[in-house]
């Protein structure tokens, strides 16, 4: 952990306090993966971390406050998804690889953070602006880079210049987020993970370039 960590009342937490705070977050993250968000209580998180509710409240105002901390950390990691698009070539086999890498990155990120992303989606759907901003922070980075990729292809005359680059990019990113959040559901339809990735990559490549991926 880097930087200063403060308690709810503004005091700077020492090394031991930082470790306790991180343990509370780790326990909360683990509990969210097996329990509905609204069923998680402060006393349960504190007990799992081997401390007291009073200690929990030194670092977080409530469970929601701690969840927001987890979500912010996740969003920082999610910003790296833009590296899967920025500066990539969409010509020939390079384009096919770019589409595959983007799909794989999205699916992997959502699997890793499935529990907290479900809470973020729930909060955003209920109109909580804090969760909405976190969700958009993750998606905007990729959308902006993908928009630039489409504009670049338009400038080179490879795709219709009258198509909205932002609309194409936003639609593809929204699709990837929805599919990534529903990965377990695809299994109930008989769709295997190994089948899902190439299908998504095919759609992404078509959306960006207007052409089938090169083999």
N, CA and C of each residue as an Amber inpcrd file, in Angstrom:
protein
   645
   0.8450000  -1.1980000   0.0000000   0.0000000   0.0000000   0.0000000
   0.8730000   1.2380000   0.0000000   0.6020000   2.1890000  -0.8830000
   1.4030000   3.3920000  -0.9820000   0.5590000   4.6050000  -0.6380000
   1.2520000   5.6940000  -0.2510000   0.5220000   6.9090000   0.0760000
  -0.0460000   6.8500000   1.4800000  -0.5400000   7.9930000   1.9430000
  -1.0970000   8.0700000   3.2780000  -2.5110000   7.5030000   3.3150000
  -2.7770000   6.7340000   4.3520000  -4.1220000   6.2040000   4.5800000
  -4.6430000   6.8410000   5.8530000  -5.8160000   7.4310000   5.7680000
  -6.3720000   8.1280000   6.9190000  -7.5870000   7.4100000   7.4760000
  -7.8010000   7.5940000   8.7540000  -8.9780000   7.0510000   9.4110000
 -10.1550000   7.9770000   9.1190000 -11.3330000   7.5620000   9.5380000
 -12.5290000   8.3560000   9.2920000 -12.4230000   9.7500000   9.9120000
 -11.7540000   9.8480000  11.0530000 -11.6330000  11.1490000  11.7200000
 -10.4240000  11.9620000  11.2490000  -9.7490000  11.4910000  10.1920000
  -8.6760000  12.2740000   9.5870000  -7.2740000  11.9490000  10.0350000
  -7.0970000  11.0580000  10.9950000  -5.7530000  10.7000000  11.4480000
  -5.0480000   9.8350000  10.4110000  -3.7270000   9.9880000  10.3090000
  -2.9410000   9.1540000   9.3920000  -2.7120000   7.7960000  10.0500000
  -3.0820000   6.7380000   9.3370000  -2.9300000   5.3890000   9.8850000
  -1.4890000   4.9320000   9.7710000  -0.9920000   4.2870000  10.8240000
   0.3560000   3.7350000  10.8060000   0.3950000   2.4300000  10.0250000
   1.5520000   1.7990000  10.0120000   1.7090000   0.5570000   9.2500000
   0.7300000  -0.5170000   9.7280000   0.5910000  -0.6340000  11.0230000
  -0.3210000  -1.6480000  11.5630000  -1.7700000  -1.3230000  11.1970000
  -2.1140000  -0.0430000  11.2790000  -3.4670000   0.3690000  10.9240000
  -3.7600000   0.1400000   9.4550000  -2.7810000   0.3860000   8.5990000
  -2.9580000   0.1580000   7.1770000  -3.1840000  -1.3240000   6.8960000
  -2.4410000  -2.1600000   7.6090000  -2.5860000  -3.6040000   7.4300000
  -3.9780000  -4.0550000   7.8610000  -4.4670000  -3.4960000   8.9670000
  -5.8010000  -3.8510000   9.4590000  -6.8620000  -3.4080000   8.4580000
  -6.7130000  -2.1980000   7.9590000  -7.6640000  -1.6690000   6.9770000
  -7.6980000  -2.5500000   5.7290000  -6.5190000  -2.9420000   5.2460000
  -6.4630000  -3.7820000   4.0490000  -7.0730000  -5.1530000   4.3120000
  -6.8660000  -5.6840000   5.5110000  -7.4430000  -6.9790000   5.8440000
  -8.9690000  -6.9000000   5.8490000  -9.5140000  -5.8030000   6.3460000
 -10.9620000  -5.6070000   6.3350000 -11.4810000  -5.5730000   4.9020000
 -10.7610000  -4.8850000   4.0260000 -11.1660000  -4.8290000   2.6230000
 -11.0790000  -6.2020000   1.9620000 -10.0240000  -6.9310000   2.2600000
  -9.8610000  -8.2710000   1.6850000 -10.9900000  -9.2040000   2.1320000
 -11.3440000  -9.1160000   3.4100000 -12.4220000  -9.9610000   3.9390000
 -13.7600000  -9.5680000   3.3330000 -13.9850000  -8.2790000   3.1680000
 -15.2200000  -7.8070000   2.5460000 -15.3060000  -8.3000000   1.1080000
 -14.2070000  -8.2090000   0.3830000 -14.1830000  -8.6720000  -1.0080000
 -14.5210000 -10.1540000  -1.0930000 -13.9650000 -10.9300000  -0.1700000
 -14.2320000 -12.3720000  -0.1480000 -15.7000000 -12.6520000   0.1680000
 -16.2600000 -11.8940000   1.0830000 -17.6580000 -12.0990000   1.4650000
 -18.6080000 -11.7260000   0.3370000 -18.2540000 -10.6940000  -0.4340000
 -19.1150000 -10.2810000  -1.5410000 -19.1990000 -11.3450000  -2.6280000
 -18.1890000 -12.1930000  -2.6940000 -18.1770000 -13.2360000  -3.7150000
 -19.1110000 -14.3920000  -3.3740000 -19.5670000 -14.4450000  -2.1260000
 -20.4320000 -15.5600000  -1.7260000 -21.7480000 -15.1210000  -1.0800000
 -21.8960000 -13.8070000  -0.8220000 -23.1120000 -13.3140000  -0.1710000
 -23.6580000 -12.0950000  -0.9170000 -24.9930000 -11.9370000  -0.9450000
 -25.5740000 -10.7340000  -1.5460000 -25.0550000  -9.4980000  -0.8270000
 -24.8010000  -8.4380000  -1.5900000 -24.2270000  -7.2030000  -1.0640000
 -24.9800000  -6.6910000   0.1540000 -26.3030000  -6.6650000   0.0870000
 -27.0910000  -6.0770000   1.1690000 -27.1590000  -6.9700000   2.4150000
 -26.6850000  -8.1910000   2.2850000 -26.6740000  -9.0890000   3.4410000
 -25.3740000  -8.9940000   4.2410000 -24.3830000  -8.3160000   3.6960000
 -23.0840000  -8.2050000   4.3670000 -23.1670000  -7.1120000   5.4340000
 -22.8540000  -7.4730000   6.6720000 -22.9330000  -6.5330000   7.7920000
 -21.5440000  -6.2310000   8.3510000 -21.4210000  -5.0660000   8.9600000
 -20.1470000  -4.6410000   9.5340000 -19.6300000  -5.6690000  10.5280000
 -20.4930000  -6.1520000  11.3900000 -20.0600000  -7.0830000  12.4270000
 -19.5010000  -8.3730000  11.8160000 -20.0630000  -8.7990000  10.6800000
 -19.5900000 -10.0230000  10.0260000 -18.2220000  -9.8110000   9.3850000
 -18.0240000  -8.6420000   8.7720000 -16.7280000  -8.3300000   8.1570000
 -15.6620000  -8.2450000   9.2390000 -15.9860000  -7.5540000  10.3340000
 -15.0340000  -7.3970000  11.4330000 -14.6720000  -8.7470000  12.0430000
 -15.6640000  -9.5880000  12.2360000 -15.4180000 -10.9070000  12.8210000
 -14.5150000 -11.7430000  11.9130000 -14.7710000 -11.6880000  10.6220000
 -13.9660000 -12.4540000   9.6750000 -12.5160000 -11.9570000   9.6530000
 -12.3500000 -10.6450000   9.8600000 -11.0080000 -10.0610000   9.8730000
 -10.3200000 -10.2120000  11.2310000 -11.0370000 -10.7620000  12.2050000
 -10.4590000 -10.9600000  13.5270000 -10.3370000  -9.6810000  14.3290000
 -11.2610000  -8.7390000  14.0830000 -11.2370000  -7.4810000  14.8190000
 -12.6560000  -7.1080000  15.2290000 -12.8840000  -5.8670000  15.6190000
 -14.1870000  -5.4620000  16.1420000 -14.8830000  -4.4680000  15.2090000
 -16.2090000  -4.3310000  15.3260000 -16.9210000  -3.3110000  14.5480000
 -16.3610000  -1.9100000  14.7970000 -15.9310000  -1.6380000  16.0280000
 -15.3700000  -0.3200000  16.3490000 -14.1340000  -0.0430000  15.4990000
 -13.3330000  -1.0660000  15.2880000 -12.1430000  -0.9080000  14.4540000
 -12.5380000  -0.6700000  13.0070000 -13.5490000  -1.3860000  12.5430000
 -14.0500000  -1.1820000  11.1800000 -14.4340000   0.2820000  10.9770000
 -15.1600000   0.8270000  11.9330000 -15.6620000   2.1950000  11.8040000
 -14.5490000   3.2440000  11.9220000 -13.3600000   2.8220000  12.3400000
 -12.2330000   3.7440000  12.3290000 -11.8120000   4.0720000  10.8940000
 -12.0500000   3.1200000   9.9950000 -11.5630000   3.2610000   8.6190000
 -12.6540000   3.4890000   7.5760000 -13.8750000   3.0640000   7.8910000
 -14.9670000   3.1840000   6.9210000 -16.2500000   3.6110000   7.6340000
 -17.0550000   4.4620000   7.0010000 -18.2990000   4.9040000   7.6400000
 -19.3380000   3.7940000   7.7190000 -19.2940000   2.8700000   6.7490000
 -20.2280000   1.7560000   6.7030000 -19.7530000   0.7800000   5.6340000
 -20.5130000  -0.2920000   5.4230000 -20.1260000  -1.3010000   4.4280000
 -20.0640000  -0.6770000   3.0370000 -21.0170000   0.1820000   2.7260000
 -21.0470000   0.8180000   1.4110000 -19.7890000   1.6380000   1.1630000
 -19.3170000   2.3220000   2.1950000 -18.0950000   3.1050000   2.0680000
 -16.8920000   2.2290000   1.7650000 -16.8420000   1.0680000   2.4030000
 -15.7510000   0.1330000   2.1560000 -15.8590000  -0.4600000   0.7520000
 -17.0790000  -0.7320000   0.3200000 -17.2960000  -1.2510000  -1.0320000
 -16.8190000  -0.2380000  -2.0720000 -17.0790000   1.0350000  -1.8360000
 -16.6250000   2.0790000  -2.7550000 -15.1080000   2.1270000  -2.8390000
 -14.4380000   1.8560000  -1.7160000 -12.9800000   1.8050000  -1.7230000
 -12.4990000   0.6640000  -2.6250000 -13.1320000  -0.4990000  -2.4880000
 -12.7920000  -1.6410000  -3.3430000 -13.0400000  -1.3150000  -4.8110000
 -14.1560000  -0.6450000  -5.0590000 -14.5220000  -0.3180000  -6.4320000
 -13.5410000   0.6730000  -7.0520000 -13.0790000   1.6360000  -6.2690000
 -12.1210000   2.6180000  -6.7810000 -10.7970000   1.9460000  -7.1360000
 -10.3600000   1.0170000  -6.2930000  -9.1250000   0.2950000  -6.5780000
  -9.2670000  -0.5350000  -7.8450000 -10.4280000  -1.1660000  -7.9940000
 -10.6950000  -1.9680000  -9.1860000 -10.6930000  -1.0910000 -10.4320000
 -11.2590000   0.1110000 -10.3270000 -11.3280000   1.0180000 -11.4670000
  -9.9350000   1.4380000 -11.9260000  -9.0230000   1.6030000 -10.9830000
  -7.6440000   1.9490000 -11.3430000  -7.0260000   0.8350000 -12.1790000
  -7.2780000  -0.3910000 -11.7920000  -6.7770000  -1.5290000 -12.5650000
  -7.4720000  -1.6060000 -13.9210000  -8.7710000  -1.2950000 -13.9220000
  -9.5430000  -1.3540000 -15.1610000  -9.0780000  -0.3480000 -16.1930000
  -8.4740000   0.7530000 -15.7300000  -7.9860000   1.7710000 -16.6660000
  -6.9320000   1.2000000 -17.6050000  -6.2670000   0.1310000 -17.1690000
  -5.2300000  -0.4860000 -17.9870000  -5.8090000  -1.2130000 -19.2010000
  -7.1270000  -1.4220000 -19.2100000  -7.7590000  -2.0790000 -20.3600000
  -7.5550000  -1.2650000 -21.6350000  -7.3600000   0.0340000 -21.4790000
  -7.1650000   0.8770000 -22.6610000  -5.8980000   0.5050000 -23.4160000
  -4.9220000  -0.1000000 -22.7060000  -3.6740000  -0.5050000 -23.3470000
  -3.9050000  -1.6150000 -24.3760000  -5.0550000  -2.2910000 -24.2760000
  -5.3710000  -3.3520000 -25.2290000  -5.7940000  -2.7780000 -26.5760000
  -6.0760000  -1.4710000 -26.6030000  -6.5590000  -0.8270000 -27.8290000
  -5.6200000   0.2680000 -28.3160000  -5.1600000   1.1040000 -27.3990000
  -4.3590000   2.2760000 -27.7660000  -3.1280000   1.8970000 -28.5860000
  -3.0000000   2.5170000 -29.7490000  -1.8240000   2.3110000 -30.5720000
  -1.7680000   1.0050000 -31.3300000  -2.8320000   0.2140000 -31.2460000
  -2.8280000  -1.0810000 -31.9280000  -3.2140000  -0.9200000 -33.3990000
  -2.6420000  -1.7770000 -34.2320000  -2.9970000  -1.7870000 -35.6510000
  -4.1940000  -2.7040000 -35.8660000  -5.1290000  -2.2620000 -36.7030000
  -6.3100000  -3.0640000 -37.0190000  -6.2640000  -3.5720000 -38.4610000
  -5.0660000  -3.5870000 -39.0200000  -4.8890000  -4.0680000 -40.3940000
  -4.4740000  -5.5390000 -40.3990000  -5.0560000  -6.3120000 -41.2990000
  -4.6700000  -7.7070000 -41.4750000  -4.7380000  -8.5320000 -40.2030000
  -3.7290000  -9.3780000 -40.0170000  -3.7020000 -10.2690000 -38.8600000
  -3.5160000  -9.5000000 -37.5530000  -2.9190000  -8.3140000 -37.6400000
  -2.7530000  -7.4980000 -36.4310000  -4.1110000  -7.0790000 -35.8790000
  -5.0520000  -6.8020000 -36.7790000  -6.3960000  -6.4300000 -36.3590000
  -7.1050000  -7.5810000 -35.6770000  -6.9290000  -8.7850000 -36.2290000
  -7.5400000  -9.9670000 -35.6270000  -6.9850000 -10.1930000 -34.2230000
  -5.6710000  -9.9720000 -34.0740000  -5.0430000 -10.1510000 -32.7640000
  -5.5090000  -9.0850000 -31.7820000  -5.6750000  -7.8530000 -32.2720000
  -6.1460000  -6.7640000 -31.4080000  -7.5410000  -7.0680000 -30.8720000
  -8.4040000  -7.5900000 -31.7350000  -9.7670000  -7.9350000 -31.3200000
  -9.7470000  -9.0500000 -30.2900000  -8.9130000 -10.0580000 -30.5190000
  -8.8100000 -11.1850000 -29.5800000  -8.2870000 -10.7250000 -28.2230000
  -7.2790000  -9.8620000 -28.2370000  -6.6950000  -9.3850000 -26.9800000
  -7.6950000  -8.5480000 -26.1880000  -8.4660000  -7.7270000 -26.8930000
  -9.4640000  -6.8980000 -26.2190000 -10.5290000  -7.7680000 -25.5610000
 -11.0140000  -8.7500000 -26.2850000 -12.0350000  -9.6550000 -25.7500000
 -11.4860000 -10.4270000 -24.5520000 -10.2960000 -10.9660000 -24.6930000
  -9.7060000 -11.7450000 -23.6090000  -9.4890000 -10.8850000 -22.3720000
  -9.0410000  -9.6370000 -22.5870000  -8.8160000  -8.7360000 -21.4660000
 -10.0960000  -8.4020000 -20.7290000 -11.1680000  -8.1470000 -21.4740000
 -12.4600000  -7.8340000 -20.8700000 -12.9820000  -9.0170000 -20.0540000
 -12.9930000 -10.1820000 -20.6530000 -13.5340000 -11.3560000 -19.9700000
 -12.7250000 -11.6910000 -18.7230000 -11.4040000 -11.5720000 -18.8190000
 -10.5410000 -11.8760000 -17.6740000 -10.7550000 -10.8710000 -16.5430000
 -10.8420000  -9.5900000 -16.8900000 -11.0540000  -8.5540000 -15.8800000
 -12.3770000  -8.7640000 -15.1560000 -13.4280000  -9.0780000 -15.8920000
 -14.7420000  -9.2730000 -15.2720000 -14.7620000 -10.5270000 -14.3990000
 -14.0790000 -11.5780000 -14.8230000 -14.0330000 -12.7830000 -13.9780000
 -13.2980000 -12.4960000 -12.6750000 -12.2040000 -11.7650000 -12.7640000
 -11.3980000 -11.4690000 -11.5770000 -12.1610000 -10.6040000 -10.5800000
 -12.9550000  -9.6570000 -11.0800000 -13.6450000  -8.6940000 -10.2060000
 -15.1620000  -8.8750000 -10.2340000 -15.5920000 -10.0600000 -10.5100000
 -17.0260000 -10.3270000 -10.6810000 -17.8670000  -9.8310000  -9.5130000
 -17.4430000 -10.1070000  -8.2960000 -18.2460000  -9.7640000  -7.1170000
 -18.4420000  -8.2560000  -6.9790000 -17.3570000  -7.5010000  -7.0530000
 -17.4690000  -6.0530000  -6.8660000 -18.1320000  -5.4020000  -8.0670000
 -17.9320000  -5.9470000  -9.2670000 -18.5830000  -5.3880000 -10.4530000
 -20.0990000  -5.5600000 -10.3820000 -20.5500000  -6.6450000  -9.7940000
 -21.9970000  -6.8470000  -9.6270000 -22.5790000  -5.7650000  -8.7210000
 -21.8420000  -5.4020000  -7.6770000 -22.3020000  -4.3550000  -6.7660000
 -22.2860000  -2.9980000  -7.4760000 -21.2370000  -2.7490000  -8.2560000
 -21.1370000  -1.4890000  -8.9990000 -22.2900000  -1.3700000  -9.9870000
 -22.5800000  -2.4500000 -10.7000000 -23.6850000  -2.4410000 -11.6590000
 -25.0160000  -2.1970000 -10.9630000 -25.1940000  -2.8270000  -9.8110000
 -26.4340000  -2.6530000  -9.0490000 -26.5880000  -1.2100000  -8.6040000
 -25.5270000  -0.6420000  -8.0400000 -25.5820000   0.7400000  -7.5770000
 -25.8310000   1.7140000  -8.7210000 -25.1660000   1.4760000  -9.8590000
 -25.3430000   2.3520000 -11.0200000 -26.7730000   2.2630000 -11.5430000
 -27.3220000   1.0400000 -11.5800000 -28.6890000   0.8370000 -12.0720000
 -29.7130000   1.5090000 -11.1630000 -29.3840000   1.6180000  -9.8840000
 -30.2930000   2.2510000  -8.9290000 -30.1310000   3.7680000  -8.8880000
 -29.2270000   4.2840000  -9.7100000 -29.0670000   5.7310000  -9.7910000
 -28.0280000   6.3310000  -8.8630000 -27.2220000   5.4880000  -8.2280000
 -26.1740000   6.0040000  -7.3480000 -25.0380000   6.5520000  -8.2230000
 -24.8430000   7.8530000  -8.2140000 -23.8690000   8.4870000  -9.0880000
 -22.4400000   8.0480000  -8.7870000 -22.1620000   7.6900000  -7.5390000
 -20.8090000   7.2590000  -7.1830000 -20.4500000   5.9750000  -7.9070000
 -21.3720000   5.0200000  -7.9010000 -21.1170000   3.7500000  -8.5900000
 -21.1580000   3.9390000 -10.1010000 -22.0250000   4.8400000 -10.5680000
 -22.1220000   5.1030000 -12.0040000 -20.7960000   5.6610000 -12.5230000
 -20.2000000   6.5950000 -11.7730000 -18.9390000   7.1940000 -12.1970000
 -17.8240000   6.1530000 -12.2490000 -17.8260000   5.2360000 -11.3030000
 -16.8050000   4.1850000 -11.2910000 -16.9710000   3.2680000 -12.5010000
 -18.2090000   2.9040000 -12.7960000 -18.4670000   2.0570000 -13.9640000
 -18.0100000   2.7560000 -15.2410000 -18.3390000   4.0200000 -15.3620000
 -17.9800000   4.7570000 -16.5660000 -16.4740000   4.9940000 -16.6500000
 -15.8120000   5.0990000 -15.5170000 -14.3600000   5.2700000 -15.5170000
 -13.6850000   4.0570000 -16.1660000 -14.2230000   2.8790000 -15.9050000
 -13.6780000   1.6530000 -16.4880000 -13.9600000   1.5890000 -17.9810000
 -15.2180000   1.8670000 -18.3460000 -15.6320000   1.7060000 -19.7400000
 -15.1530000   2.8430000 -20.6370000 -15.0840000   4.0660000 -20.1020000
 -14.7100000   5.2110000 -20.9260000 -13.3000000   5.1090000 -21.4870000
 -12.3850000   4.5850000 -20.6810000 -11.0010000   4.4880000 -21.1330000
 -10.9020000   3.6460000 -22.4010000 -11.6110000   2.5170000 -22.4080000
 -11.5900000   1.6350000 -23.5770000 -12.3630000   2.2570000 -24.7260000
 -13.5130000   2.8440000 -24.4210000 -14.3510000   3.4470000 -25.4580000
 -13.6070000   4.5610000 -26.1920000 -12.9100000   5.3940000 -25.4510000
 -12.1820000   6.5020000 -26.0720000 -11.0770000   5.9990000 -26.9950000
 -10.3470000   4.9710000 -26.5520000  -9.2780000   4.4190000 -27.3770000
  -9.8370000   3.7370000 -28.6190000 -10.9600000   3.0440000 -28.4570000
 -11.5720000   2.3670000 -29.5940000 -12.1530000   3.3910000 -30.5740000
 -12.6710000   4.4860000 -30.0520000 -13.1620000   5.5670000 -30.9120000
 -12.0270000   6.1140000 -31.7750000 -10.8690000   6.3060000 -31.1620000
  -9.7060000   6.7960000 -31.8990000  -9.2960000   5.8110000 -32.9910000
  -9.3970000   4.5140000 -32.6940000  -9.0290000   3.4950000 -33.6770000
  -9.9620000   3.5510000 -34.8890000 -11.2530000   3.7200000 -34.6280000
 -12.2260000   3.8100000 -35.7210000 -11.9930000   5.0750000 -36.5380000
 -11.7390000   6.1950000 -35.8670000 -11.4760000   7.4600000 -36.5690000
 -10.2350000   7.3520000 -37.4480000  -9.2310000   6.6320000 -36.9630000
  -8.0030000   6.4570000 -37.7260000  -8.2790000   5.6830000 -39.0150000
  -9.1010000   4.6440000 -38.9110000  -9.4670000   3.8700000 -40.0990000
 -10.3020000   4.7110000 -41.0640000 -11.1410000   5.5730000 -40.5110000
 -11.9370000   6.4660000 -41.3610000 -11.0270000   7.4500000 -42.1080000
 -10.0390000   7.9690000 -41.3960000  -9.1210000   8.9330000 -42.0130000
  -8.3190000   8.2920000 -43.1460000  -8.1030000   6.9910000 -43.0320000
  -7.3450000   6.2670000 -44.0590000  -8.2460000   5.7460000 -45.1750000
  -9.5560000   6.0450000 -45.0630000 -10.4990000   5.6410000 -46.0950000
 -10.8510000   4.1690000 -46.0900000 -10.6350000   3.5050000 -44.9720000
 -10.8890000   2.0640000 -44.9130000 -12.3180000   1.7310000 -44.5070000
 -12.9740000   2.6630000 -43.8250000 -14.3760000   2.4520000 -43.4590000
 -15.1590000   3.7370000 -43.7020000 -16.4680000   3.6070000 -43.7500000
 -17.3660000   4.7220000 -44.0540000 -17.1490000   5.8750000 -43.0700000
 -16.8140000   7.0450000 -43.5780000 -16.5420000   8.2030000 -42.7200000
 -17.8080000   8.7880000 -42.1200000 -18.9600000   8.3980000 -42.6340000
 -20.2220000   8.9270000 -42.1150000 -20.7160000   8.1680000 -40.8750000
 -20.0930000   7.0570000 -40.5850000 -20.4580000   6.2990000 -39.3850000
 -19.8810000   7.0010000 -38.1580000 -20.6580000   7.0600000 -37.0860000
 -20.1780000   7.6820000 -35.8540000 -19.1830000   6.7550000 -35.1590000
 -17.9340000   7.1900000 -35.0820000 -16.9030000   6.3810000 -34.4310000
 -17.2330000   6.1400000 -32.9590000 -17.7380000   7.1760000 -32.2870000
 -18.0770000   7.0490000 -30.8650000 -19.2260000   6.0700000 -30.6550000
 -20.2010000   6.0830000 -31.5730000 -21.3360000   5.1670000 -31.4540000
 -20.8920000   3.7220000 -31.6510000 -20.0140000   3.5050000 -32.6240000
 -19.4930000   2.1540000 -32.8720000 -18.7260000   1.6620000 -31.6510000
 -17.7950000   2.4940000 -31.1700000 -16.9730000   2.1130000 -30.0270000
 -17.8210000   1.8790000 -28.7790000 -18.7460000   2.7940000 -28.5100000
 -19.5990000   2.6610000 -27.3310000 -20.4560000   1.4100000 -27.3770000
 -20.9770000   1.0820000 -28.5530000 -21.8150000  -0.1130000 -28.7080000
 -21.0030000  -1.3800000 -28.4620000 -19.7910000  -1.4150000 -29.0070000
 -18.9460000  -2.5960000 -28.8390000 -18.5320000  -2.7830000 -27.3820000
 -18.1770000  -1.6930000 -26.7150000 -17.7630000  -1.7750000 -25.3130000
 -18.9410000  -2.1800000 -24.4270000 -20.1250000  -1.6310000 -24.7000000
 -21.3170000  -2.0110000 -23.9260000 -21.6240000  -3.4950000 -24.1160000
 -21.4540000  -3.9900000 -25.3430000 -21.6670000  -5.4070000 -25.6130000
 -20.6680000  -6.2640000 -24.8310000 -19.3970000  -5.8660000 -24.8750000
 -18.3690000  -6.6330000 -24.1710000 -18.6370000  -6.6740000 -22.6690000
 -19.0480000  -5.5180000 -22.1010000 -19.3290000  -5.4620000 -20.6680000
 -20.5100000  -6.3580000 -20.3060000 -21.5440000  -6.3420000 -21.1400000
 -22.7310000  -7.1520000 -20.8680000 -22.4140000  -8.6360000 -20.9700000
 -21.6860000  -9.0120000 -21.9940000 -21.3230000 -10.4230000 -22.1700000
 -20.3820000 -10.8690000 -21.0560000 -19.4100000 -10.0280000 -20.7280000
 -18.4540000 -10.3760000 -19.6740000 -19.1590000 -10.6010000 -18.3400000
 -20.1920000  -9.8140000 -18.0760000 -20.9370000  -9.9520000 -16.8190000
 -21.8450000 -11.1690000 -16.8240000 -22.0630000 -11.7350000 -17.9950000
 -23.0100000 -12.8550000 -18.1240000 -22.3050000 -14.1600000 -18.5170000
 -21.0200000 -14.2540000 -18.2330000 -20.2520000 -15.4100000 -18.6840000
 -20.7990000 -16.7340000 -18.1680000 -21.2030000 -16.7520000 -16.9130000
 -21.7400000 -17.9980000 -16.3470000 -23.0610000 -18.3670000 -17.0070000
 -23.8260000 -17.3480000 -17.4010000 -25.1040000 -17.6030000 -18.0450000
 -24.9490000 -18.3050000 -19.3850000 -23.8720000 -18.0090000 -20.0860000
 -23.6550000 -18.6340000 -21.3880000 -23.4910000 -20.1480000 -21.2490000
 -22.9300000 -20.5760000 -20.1460000 -22.7460000 -22.0100000 -19.9300000
 -24.0830000 -22.7360000 -19.8750000 -25.1050000 -22.0750000 -19.3250000
 -26.4230000 -22.7000000 -19.2470000 -27.0660000 -22.8150000 -20.6260000
 -26.5430000 -22.0680000 -21.5920000 -27.0280000 -22.1480000 -22.9730000
 -26.2000000 -23.1180000 -23.8010000 -25.2420000 -23.7420000 -23.1340000
 -24.3970000 -24.6930000 -23.8430000 -23.2450000 -24.0510000 -24.5880000
 -22.9510000 -22.7780000 -24.2700000 -21.8540000 -22.0700000 -24.9290000
 -20.6070000 -22.1700000 -24.0460000 -19.5550000 -22.7680000 -24.5740000
 -18.3180000 -22.9230000 -23.8220000 -17.4620000 -21.6530000 -23.9390000
 -16.6040000 -21.4550000 -22.9280000 -15.7280000 -20.2820000 -22.9260000
 -14.8600000 -20.2550000 -24.1780000 -14.4140000 -21.4330000 -24.6020000
 -13.5570000 -21.5180000 -25.7800000 -14.2940000 -21.1120000 -27.0510000
 -15.6120000 -21.2020000 -27.0230000 -16.4170000 -20.7990000 -28.1840000
 -16.7930000 -19.3240000 -28.1170000 -16.8940000 -18.8110000 -26.9050000
 -17.3360000 -17.4310000 -26.7060000 -16.2950000 -16.4190000 -27.1990000
 -15.0450000 -16.6460000 -26.8510000 -13.9920000 -15.6870000 -27.1880000
 -13.8700000 -15.4290000 -28.6900000 -13.7170000 -16.4680000 -29.5270000
 -13.5710000 -16.1910000 -30.9690000 -14.8100000 -15.5500000 -31.5830000
 -15.9810000 -15.8890000 -31.0590000 -17.2150000 -15.2920000 -31.5810000
 -17.2530000 -13.8000000 -31.2800000 -16.8850000 -13.4450000 -30.0620000
 -16.8490000 -12.0320000 -29.6790000 -15.7860000 -11.2700000 -30.4720000
 -14.6240000 -11.8820000 -30.6270000 -13.5400000 -11.2430000 -31.3600000
 -13.9520000 -10.9840000 -32.8090000 -14.6950000 -11.9200000 -33.3830000
 -15.1880000 -11.7760000 -34.7570000 -16.1120000 -10.5530000 -34.8650000
 -17.0150000 -10.4320000 -33.8950000 -17.9680000  -9.3120000 -33.8850000
 -17.2400000  -7.9840000 -33.6880000 -16.2800000  -7.9460000 -32.7640000
 -15.5280000  -6.7220000 -32.5010000 -14.7580000  -6.2920000 -33.7510000
 -14.1010000  -7.2460000 -34.3880000 -13.3250000  -6.9160000 -35.5870000
 -14.2370000  -6.3880000 -36.6960000 -15.3690000  -7.0160000 -36.8750000
 -16.3320000  -6.5490000 -37.8760000 -16.8050000  -5.1310000 -37.5500000
 -17.0740000  -4.8890000 -36.2600000 -17.5660000  -3.5790000 -35.8480000
 -16.5590000  -2.4700000 -36.0830000 -15.2890000  -2.7570000 -35.8120000
 -14.2520000  -1.7350000 -35.9430000 -13.8340000  -1.5320000 -37.3980000
 -13.6270000  -2.6280000 -38.1140000 -13.0530000  -2.5400000 -39.4660000
 -14.0670000  -2.7120000 -40.5980000 -15.2480000  -3.2780000 -40.2620000
 -16.2320000  -3.5540000 -41.3220000 -15.8760000  -4.7830000 -42.1280000
 -14.8630000  -5.5310000 -41.6730000 -14.4080000  -6.7020000 -42.4140000
 -14.2310000  -7.8990000 -41.4860000 -14.2540000  -9.1000000 -42.0550000
 -13.9990000 -10.3000000 -41.2990000 -12.5200000 -10.3380000 -40.9230000
 -12.1760000 -10.9430000 -39.7810000 -10.7660000 -11.0240000 -39.3880000
  -9.9480000 -11.8290000 -40.3810000  -8.7130000 -11.4070000 -40.6200000
  -7.8300000 -12.1480000 -41.5130000  -7.3650000 -13.4250000 -40.8170000
  -7.2690000 -14.4910000 -41.5670000  -6.8390000 -15.7750000 -40.9920000
  -5.3730000 -16.0330000 -41.2980000
